[in-house]
Amino acid sequence: MRGGMYNVLWTNEAAQRLAAALYYPDCLALDRKRAAARSVAAWVRPESMRAAYTPRRWSPDEDRVLLSINSPTAAAEALGRTTQSCNLRLWRLRTGQVPLPA
């Protein structure tokens, strides 16, 4: 922060959507800003770059498997999830933060 102001950073596809909304065709803008918006629009996600996080919901069947295996490490391999994800879900099931599967 400098002088009570913040610089906000937008990246990836979110930056492309913002630039497209702000610098639409024939908008009134400085040439350098319009050029920067074109540069942002031309960005392509590299194949090696993971896409933005999208939550994968737990199904009742996965909850049953997790509870029956009772090991976050083994369940992670069986369910194709991370050990941390299985550990957290198991804790939530055991503490009643999420309902047990029917």
Order of alpha helices (4+ residues) and beta strands (2+ residues): alpha-alpha-alpha-alpha-alpha
